Amino acid sequence: MNPETLSAQAVLELARVTGVAVDDEAMAARIAAGAANAVAAVRDALVDVQAIGVELFDAHADHLATLERLAEPEA
């Protein structure tokens, strides 16, 4: 398995902590496969766009700091 691939167990755990209903492990596996396919499609599209010299995302952005800011409660 690709280390970046979401596992069915991870989907089940994420569903549990977020309160999303996932019927069973088979459904979780389908969700994980769909997520992997979506990530691959975006990655392929980015490669195509970058090949023509367009940068859609700042590769040097501090994404962790952005996630931390998003986690802060709104005033």
QUIKA-V552749 format. One line per field, one symbol per residue. ss: DSSP state (a for helix, b for strand, c for the rest). psi: psi as a letter, one per 40 degrees, with the letter a starting at -180 (. if undefined). burial: b if it has 24 or more other ideal C-beta (glycine too) atoms within 12 Angstrom, else e. A space follows every 10 residues. Layout:
BEGIN
ss: ???
psi: ???
burial: ???
END
This chain:
BEGIN
ss: cccccccaaa aaaaaaaacc ccccaaaaaa aaaaaaaaaa aaaaaaaaaa accccccccc ccaaaaaaaa acccc
psi: hheehhiddd dddddddefh hhdadddddd dddddddddd dddddddddd deehhdihee igdddddddd ehii.
burial: eeeeebebee bbeeeeeeee ebeeeeebee bbeeebeeee eeeeeeeeee eeeeeeeeee eeeeeeeeee eeeee
END
